[in-house]
Amino acid sequence: MEALQAIAGCAVVFSDALTPALRRLLKPFCSDCRPVESGEGRSEELRRRAARILAVAGDGSSVAYAAFGQPMVFGPFARELRRQAQERGVPVRVVGGLSAFDEYLVAQQEVFGYGRRWYQALDDCSPKALERLGSLDSGLPTVAFLRGGGTSGFRRALGRVLRSSYPAEDECRIFEFAGEGAAMKSRALPLARLSRLRGSPHSRLVVVAPGSHHGRR
């Protein structure tokens, strides 16, 4: 709600994920929504994109950039926006949005990590990067986000890392996001079978908690 309230005060909203569904969501708050690329690119491309947004703010109007995911995590474009805004004397406010993990918490209807201070989070990265990680802290819960279902290489590497970190009898829970308006599905899967998890066009969340084998919570 804080993010939507901030957008309502803006003349223009730029976004790197301007899908029809997002347009419908934003239209009651700001009618002028414009696409902008924000992915990896050369420094001059990032500077050009940021300058395009800030040019609108140059006349005194408020402008929003709605990012896919958290803009302050792996966000070279957000960093470039903040840098240019500081140079121009334009004030910037970052408002965090909801993530797939927030939807998981609601679906669980439980207090996640009760009795624990931390959890480990893995985004959909390259299999090599995941394998270099080696192992995880078996005393902490792990949450892995598989964008678009995750590649087969990432699923296999994730299975190996989890099996080397948690007891063999533990299981994971898989939450699948089937798209706008669809109910989120969940199921339990033994860690031994995670590497053989089939592909899916839908994004998924894999959650492992210590002692998560059958008959124990």
Secondary structure, DSSP 4 states (H G I P E B T S, - for coil): -HHHHHHHT-SEEEES---HHHHHHHTTT-S-EEE---SS--HHHHHHHHHHHHHHHTTT--EEEE-SS-TTSS-HHHHHHHHHHHHHT----------HHHHHHHHHTS-TTTT-S--EEE-S--HHHHHHH----TTS-EEEEEGGG--HHHHHHHHHHHHHHS-TT-EEEEEEE-STTPPPEEEEEEHHHHTTPPP-SSEEEEEE-TT-STT--
